[in-house]
């Protein structure tokens, strides 16, 4: 493959990744501007973020909001309950946790 073709493909890849980056940043900014109930303690926001992550990465990962049902008490040790959204590899056995 010629150097020119390789450089063209690299440029297309760079443009593609930059457009994805802009789109995701825009979506996160939209989420940050949502007016949600103050007494939900972030639970409603976390559901929206988990849904956004699922929209983009759902074919590879499963996303869960674990704090809403206080499931973290059964999953994490004391002091590790700061994480409210977790992602697991869809096909991993046992489930491997990706902290977001």
Chimera marker file (.cmm) of the C-alpha trace (Angstrom):
<marker_set name="trace">
<marker id="1" x="0.000" y="0.000" z="0.000" r="1" g="1" b="0" radius="0.5"/>
<marker id="2" x="1.383" y="3.387" z="-0.916" r="1" g="1" b="0" radius="0.5"/>
<marker id="3" x="2.356" y="6.028" z="1.617" r="1" g="1" b="0" radius="0.5"/>
<marker id="4" x="-0.310" y="8.408" z="0.247" r="1" g="1" b="0" radius="0.5"/>
<marker id="5" x="-3.101" y="5.861" z="0.788" r="1" g="1" b="0" radius="0.5"/>
<marker id="6" x="-1.897" y="5.116" z="4.317" r="1" g="1" b="0" radius="0.5"/>
<marker id="7" x="-1.799" y="8.834" z="5.169" r="1" g="1" b="0" radius="0.5"/>
<marker id="8" x="-5.280" y="9.353" z="3.693" r="1" g="1" b="0" radius="0.5"/>
<marker id="9" x="-6.674" y="6.508" z="5.792" r="1" g="1" b="0" radius="0.5"/>
<marker id="10" x="-5.005" y="7.924" z="8.894" r="1" g="1" b="0" radius="0.5"/>
<marker id="11" x="-6.556" y="11.339" z="8.205" r="1" g="1" b="0" radius="0.5"/>
<marker id="12" x="-10.018" y="9.797" z="7.739" r="1" g="1" b="0" radius="0.5"/>
<marker id="13" x="-9.614" y="7.862" z="10.968" r="1" g="1" b="0" radius="0.5"/>
<marker id="14" x="-8.536" y="11.016" z="12.804" r="1" g="1" b="0" radius="0.5"/>
<marker id="15" x="-11.522" y="12.983" z="11.451" r="1" g="1" b="0" radius="0.5"/>
<marker id="16" x="-13.873" y="10.135" z="12.353" r="1" g="1" b="0" radius="0.5"/>
<marker id="17" x="-12.569" y="9.883" z="15.933" r="1" g="1" b="0" radius="0.5"/>
<marker id="18" x="-12.717" y="13.663" z="16.379" r="1" g="1" b="0" radius="0.5"/>
<marker id="19" x="-16.352" y="13.705" z="15.246" r="1" g="1" b="0" radius="0.5"/>
<marker id="20" x="-17.227" y="10.929" z="17.721" r="1" g="1" b="0" radius="0.5"/>
<marker id="21" x="-15.428" y="12.856" z="20.462" r="1" g="1" b="0" radius="0.5"/>
<marker id="22" x="-17.400" y="16.039" z="19.666" r="1" g="1" b="0" radius="0.5"/>
<marker id="23" x="-20.687" y="14.156" z="19.571" r="1" g="1" b="0" radius="0.5"/>
<marker id="24" x="-20.086" y="12.437" z="22.914" r="1" g="1" b="0" radius="0.5"/>
<marker id="25" x="-19.009" y="15.694" z="24.557" r="1" g="1" b="0" radius="0.5"/>
<marker id="26" x="-22.145" y="17.350" z="23.219" r="1" g="1" b="0" radius="0.5"/>
<marker id="27" x="-24.338" y="14.551" z="24.597" r="1" g="1" b="0" radius="0.5"/>
<marker id="28" x="-22.659" y="14.756" z="28.017" r="1" g="1" b="0" radius="0.5"/>
<marker id="29" x="-23.156" y="18.532" z="28.056" r="1" g="1" b="0" radius="0.5"/>
<marker id="30" x="-26.851" y="17.976" z="27.286" r="1" g="1" b="0" radius="0.5"/>
<marker id="31" x="-27.053" y="15.577" z="30.219" r="1" g="1" b="0" radius="0.5"/>
<marker id="32" x="-25.341" y="18.058" z="32.514" r="1" g="1" b="0" radius="0.5"/>
<marker id="33" x="-27.937" y="20.679" z="31.642" r="1" g="1" b="0" radius="0.5"/>
<marker id="34" x="-30.920" y="18.438" z="32.476" r="1" g="1" b="0" radius="0.5"/>
<marker id="35" x="-33.122" y="19.693" z="35.271" r="1" g="1" b="0" radius="0.5"/>
<marker id="36" x="-33.649" y="16.638" z="37.463" r="1" g="1" b="0" radius="0.5"/>
<marker id="37" x="-35.207" y="16.249" z="40.885" r="1" g="1" b="0" radius="0.5"/>
<marker id="38" x="-32.726" y="17.406" z="43.507" r="1" g="1" b="0" radius="0.5"/>
<marker id="39" x="-33.708" y="14.669" z="45.980" r="1" g="1" b="0" radius="0.5"/>
<marker id="40" x="-32.737" y="11.767" z="43.691" r="1" g="1" b="0" radius="0.5"/>
<marker id="41" x="-29.087" y="12.160" z="44.791" r="1" g="1" b="0" radius="0.5"/>
<marker id="42" x="-27.808" y="11.733" z="41.257" r="1" g="1" b="0" radius="0.5"/>
<marker id="43" x="-29.650" y="8.482" z="40.600" r="1" g="1" b="0" radius="0.5"/>
<marker id="44" x="-31.717" y="9.895" z="37.744" r="1" g="1" b="0" radius="0.5"/>
<marker id="45" x="-28.652" y="11.500" z="36.150" r="1" g="1" b="0" radius="0.5"/>
<marker id="46" x="-26.755" y="8.218" z="36.441" r="1" g="1" b="0" radius="0.5"/>
<marker id="47" x="-29.549" y="6.411" z="34.593" r="1" g="1" b="0" radius="0.5"/>
<marker id="48" x="-29.259" y="8.921" z="31.733" r="1" g="1" b="0" radius="0.5"/>
<marker id="49" x="-25.470" y="8.528" z="31.606" r="1" g="1" b="0" radius="0.5"/>
<marker id="50" x="-25.770" y="4.726" z="31.655" r="1" g="1" b="0" radius="0.5"/>
<marker id="51" x="-28.259" y="4.918" z="28.768" r="1" g="1" b="0" radius="0.5"/>
<marker id="52" x="-25.911" y="7.160" z="26.794" r="1" g="1" b="0" radius="0.5"/>
<marker id="53" x="-23.008" y="4.779" z="27.344" r="1" g="1" b="0" radius="0.5"/>
<marker id="54" x="-25.239" y="1.893" z="26.319" r="1" g="1" b="0" radius="0.5"/>
<marker id="55" x="-26.185" y="3.706" z="23.092" r="1" g="1" b="0" radius="0.5"/>
<marker id="56" x="-22.523" y="3.952" z="22.084" r="1" g="1" b="0" radius="0.5"/>
<marker id="57" x="-20.924" y="0.920" z="23.716" r="1" g="1" b="0" radius="0.5"/>
<marker id="58" x="-23.870" y="-1.416" z="24.301" r="1" g="1" b="0" radius="0.5"/>
<marker id="59" x="-22.742" y="-4.007" z="21.791" r="1" g="1" b="0" radius="0.5"/>
<marker id="60" x="-19.621" y="-4.672" z="23.869" r="1" g="1" b="0" radius="0.5"/>
<marker id="61" x="-20.616" y="-3.704" z="27.427" r="1" g="1" b="0" radius="0.5"/>
<marker id="62" x="-23.628" y="-3.870" z="29.708" r="1" g="1" b="0" radius="0.5"/>
<marker id="63" x="-24.067" y="-0.805" z="31.935" r="1" g="1" b="0" radius="0.5"/>
<marker id="64" x="-25.743" y="-0.835" z="35.329" r="1" g="1" b="0" radius="0.5"/>
<marker id="65" x="-26.662" y="1.829" z="37.859" r="1" g="1" b="0" radius="0.5"/>
<marker id="66" x="-26.015" y="-0.039" z="41.060" r="1" g="1" b="0" radius="0.5"/>
<marker id="67" x="-26.539" y="2.674" z="43.670" r="1" g="1" b="0" radius="0.5"/>
<marker id="68" x="-30.257" y="3.065" z="42.929" r="1" g="1" b="0" radius="0.5"/>
<marker id="69" x="-31.026" y="-0.256" z="44.633" r="1" g="1" b="0" radius="0.5"/>
<marker id="70" x="-28.008" y="-0.047" z="46.968" r="1" g="1" b="0" radius="0.5"/>
<marker id="71" x="-26.627" y="-3.210" z="45.361" r="1" g="1" b="0" radius="0.5"/>
<marker id="72" x="-23.138" y="-1.879" z="45.977" r="1" g="1" b="0" radius="0.5"/>
<marker id="73" x="-23.444" y="-3.138" z="49.549" r="1" g="1" b="0" radius="0.5"/>
<marker id="74" x="-23.357" y="-6.681" z="48.165" r="1" g="1" b="0" radius="0.5"/>
<marker id="75" x="-20.684" y="-6.034" z="45.530" r="1" g="1" b="0" radius="0.5"/>
<marker id="76" x="-18.039" y="-3.683" z="46.925" r="1" g="1" b="0" radius="0.5"/>
<marker id="77" x="-16.109" y="-3.530" z="50.160" r="1" g="1" b="0" radius="0.5"/>
<marker id="78" x="-16.510" y="-0.637" z="52.580" r="1" g="1" b="0" radius="0.5"/>
<marker id="79" x="-15.263" y="2.600" z="51.026" r="1" g="1" b="0" radius="0.5"/>
<marker id="80" x="-15.693" y="1.412" z="47.434" r="1" g="1" b="0" radius="0.5"/>
<marker id="81" x="-19.281" y="2.593" z="47.022" r="1" g="1" b="0" radius="0.5"/>
<marker id="82" x="-18.408" y="5.818" z="45.175" r="1" g="1" b="0" radius="0.5"/>
<marker id="83" x="-19.027" y="4.143" z="41.820" r="1" g="1" b="0" radius="0.5"/>
<marker id="84" x="-22.642" y="4.261" z="40.758" r="1" g="1" b="0" radius="0.5"/>
<marker id="85" x="-22.351" y="3.171" z="37.117" r="1" g="1" b="0" radius="0.5"/>
<marker id="86" x="-20.501" y="0.019" z="36.225" r="1" g="1" b="0" radius="0.5"/>
<marker id="87" x="-19.903" y="-1.612" z="32.886" r="1" g="1" b="0" radius="0.5"/>
<marker id="88" x="-19.385" y="-5.323" z="32.429" r="1" g="1" b="0" radius="0.5"/>
<marker id="89" x="-18.056" y="-7.033" z="29.339" r="1" g="1" b="0" radius="0.5"/>
<marker id="90" x="-21.071" y="-8.639" z="27.673" r="1" g="1" b="0" radius="0.5"/>
<marker id="91" x="-19.392" y="-11.963" z="27.014" r="1" g="1" b="0" radius="0.5"/>
<marker id="92" x="-17.080" y="-12.187" z="30.008" r="1" g="1" b="0" radius="0.5"/>
<marker id="93" x="-17.488" y="-14.995" z="32.474" r="1" g="1" b="0" radius="0.5"/>
<marker id="94" x="-17.143" y="-14.230" z="35.292" r="1" g="1" b="0" radius="0.5"/>
<marker id="95" x="-18.272" y="-10.640" z="34.800" r="1" g="1" b="0" radius="0.5"/>
<marker id="96" x="-15.319" y="-8.248" z="34.672" r="1" g="1" b="0" radius="0.5"/>
<marker id="97" x="-16.130" y="-4.826" z="36.113" r="1" g="1" b="0" radius="0.5"/>
<marker id="98" x="-15.148" y="-1.649" z="34.256" r="1" g="1" b="0" radius="0.5"/>
<marker id="99" x="-15.283" y="1.332" z="36.596" r="1" g="1" b="0" radius="0.5"/>
<marker id="100" x="-16.674" y="4.502" z="34.959" r="1" g="1" b="0" radius="0.5"/>
<link id1="1" id2="2" r="1" g="1" b="0" radius="0.2"/>
<link id1="2" id2="3" r="1" g="1" b="0" radius="0.2"/>
<link id1="3" id2="4" r="1" g="1" b="0" radius="0.2"/>
<link id1="4" id2="5" r="1" g="1" b="0" radius="0.2"/>
<link id1="5" id2="6" r="1" g="1" b="0" radius="0.2"/>
<link id1="6" id2="7" r="1" g="1" b="0" radius="0.2"/>
<link id1="7" id2="8" r="1" g="1" b="0" radius="0.2"/>
<link id1="8" id2="9" r="1" g="1" b="0" radius="0.2"/>
<link id1="9" id2="10" r="1" g="1" b="0" radius="0.2"/>
<link id1="10" id2="11" r="1" g="1" b="0" radius="0.2"/>
<link id1="11" id2="12" r="1" g="1" b="0" radius="0.2"/>
<link id1="12" id2="13" r="1" g="1" b="0" radius="0.2"/>
<link id1="13" id2="14" r="1" g="1" b="0" radius="0.2"/>
<link id1="14" id2="15" r="1" g="1" b="0" radius="0.2"/>
<link id1="15" id2="16" r="1" g="1" b="0" radius="0.2"/>
<link id1="16" id2="17" r="1" g="1" b="0" radius="0.2"/>
<link id1="17" id2="18" r="1" g="1" b="0" radius="0.2"/>
<link id1="18" id2="19" r="1" g="1" b="0" radius="0.2"/>
<link id1="19" id2="20" r="1" g="1" b="0" radius="0.2"/>
<link id1="20" id2="21" r="1" g="1" b="0" radius="0.2"/>
<link id1="21" id2="22" r="1" g="1" b="0" radius="0.2"/>
<link id1="22" id2="23" r="1" g="1" b="0" radius="0.2"/>
<link id1="23" id2="24" r="1" g="1" b="0" radius="0.2"/>
<link id1="24" id2="25" r="1" g="1" b="0" radius="0.2"/>
<link id1="25" id2="26" r="1" g="1" b="0" radius="0.2"/>
<link id1="26" id2="27" r="1" g="1" b="0" radius="0.2"/>
<link id1="27" id2="28" r="1" g="1" b="0" radius="0.2"/>
<link id1="28" id2="29" r="1" g="1" b="0" radius="0.2"/>
<link id1="29" id2="30" r="1" g="1" b="0" radius="0.2"/>
<link id1="30" id2="31" r="1" g="1" b="0" radius="0.2"/>
<link id1="31" id2="32" r="1" g="1" b="0" radius="0.2"/>
<link id1="32" id2="33" r="1" g="1" b="0" radius="0.2"/>
<link id1="33" id2="34" r="1" g="1" b="0" radius="0.2"/>
<link id1="34" id2="35" r="1" g="1" b="0" radius="0.2"/>
<link id1="35" id2="36" r="1" g="1" b="0" radius="0.2"/>
<link id1="36" id2="37" r="1" g="1" b="0" radius="0.2"/>
<link id1="37" id2="38" r="1" g="1" b="0" radius="0.2"/>
<link id1="38" id2="39" r="1" g="1" b="0" radius="0.2"/>
<link id1="39" id2="40" r="1" g="1" b="0" radius="0.2"/>
<link id1="40" id2="41" r="1" g="1" b="0" radius="0.2"/>
<link id1="41" id2="42" r="1" g="1" b="0" radius="0.2"/>
<link id1="42" id2="43" r="1" g="1" b="0" radius="0.2"/>
<link id1="43" id2="44" r="1" g="1" b="0" radius="0.2"/>
<link id1="44" id2="45" r="1" g="1" b="0" radius="0.2"/>
<link id1="45" id2="46" r="1" g="1" b="0" radius="0.2"/>
<link id1="46" id2="47" r="1" g="1" b="0" radius="0.2"/>
<link id1="47" id2="48" r="1" g="1" b="0" radius="0.2"/>
<link id1="48" id2="49" r="1" g="1" b="0" radius="0.2"/>
<link id1="49" id2="50" r="1" g="1" b="0" radius="0.2"/>
<link id1="50" id2="51" r="1" g="1" b="0" radius="0.2"/>
<link id1="51" id2="52" r="1" g="1" b="0" radius="0.2"/>
<link id1="52" id2="53" r="1" g="1" b="0" radius="0.2"/>
<link id1="53" id2="54" r="1" g="1" b="0" radius="0.2"/>
<link id1="54" id2="55" r="1" g="1" b="0" radius="0.2"/>
<link id1="55" id2="56" r="1" g="1" b="0" radius="0.2"/>
<link id1="56" id2="57" r="1" g="1" b="0" radius="0.2"/>
<link id1="57" id2="58" r="1" g="1" b="0" radius="0.2"/>
<link id1="58" id2="59" r="1" g="1" b="0" radius="0.2"/>
<link id1="59" id2="60" r="1" g="1" b="0" radius="0.2"/>
<link id1="60" id2="61" r="1" g="1" b="0" radius="0.2"/>
<link id1="61" id2="62" r="1" g="1" b="0" radius="0.2"/>
<link id1="62" id2="63" r="1" g="1" b="0" radius="0.2"/>
<link id1="63" id2="64" r="1" g="1" b="0" radius="0.2"/>
<link id1="64" id2="65" r="1" g="1" b="0" radius="0.2"/>
<link id1="65" id2="66" r="1" g="1" b="0" radius="0.2"/>
<link id1="66" id2="67" r="1" g="1" b="0" radius="0.2"/>
<link id1="67" id2="68" r="1" g="1" b="0" radius="0.2"/>
<link id1="68" id2="69" r="1" g="1" b="0" radius="0.2"/>
<link id1="69" id2="70" r="1" g="1" b="0" radius="0.2"/>
<link id1="70" id2="71" r="1" g="1" b="0" radius="0.2"/>
<link id1="71" id2="72" r="1" g="1" b="0" radius="0.2"/>
<link id1="72" id2="73" r="1" g="1" b="0" radius="0.2"/>
<link id1="73" id2="74" r="1" g="1" b="0" radius="0.2"/>
<link id1="74" id2="75" r="1" g="1" b="0" radius="0.2"/>
<link id1="75" id2="76" r="1" g="1" b="0" radius="0.2"/>
<link id1="76" id2="77" r="1" g="1" b="0" radius="0.2"/>
<link id1="77" id2="78" r="1" g="1" b="0" radius="0.2"/>
<link id1="78" id2="79" r="1" g="1" b="0" radius="0.2"/>
<link id1="79" id2="80" r="1" g="1" b="0" radius="0.2"/>
<link id1="80" id2="81" r="1" g="1" b="0" radius="0.2"/>
<link id1="81" id2="82" r="1" g="1" b="0" radius="0.2"/>
<link id1="82" id2="83" r="1" g="1" b="0" radius="0.2"/>
<link id1="83" id2="84" r="1" g="1" b="0" radius="0.2"/>
<link id1="84" id2="85" r="1" g="1" b="0" radius="0.2"/>
<link id1="85" id2="86" r="1" g="1" b="0" radius="0.2"/>
<link id1="86" id2="87" r="1" g="1" b="0" radius="0.2"/>
<link id1="87" id2="88" r="1" g="1" b="0" radius="0.2"/>
<link id1="88" id2="89" r="1" g="1" b="0" radius="0.2"/>
<link id1="89" id2="90" r="1" g="1" b="0" radius="0.2"/>
<link id1="90" id2="91" r="1" g="1" b="0" radius="0.2"/>
<link id1="91" id2="92" r="1" g="1" b="0" radius="0.2"/>
<link id1="92" id2="93" r="1" g="1" b="0" radius="0.2"/>
<link id1="93" id2="94" r="1" g="1" b="0" radius="0.2"/>
<link id1="94" id2="95" r="1" g="1" b="0" radius="0.2"/>
<link id1="95" id2="96" r="1" g="1" b="0" radius="0.2"/>
<link id1="96" id2="97" r="1" g="1" b="0" radius="0.2"/>
<link id1="97" id2="98" r="1" g="1" b="0" radius="0.2"/>
<link id1="98" id2="99" r="1" g="1" b="0" radius="0.2"/>
<link id1="99" id2="100" r="1" g="1" b="0" radius="0.2"/>
</marker_set>
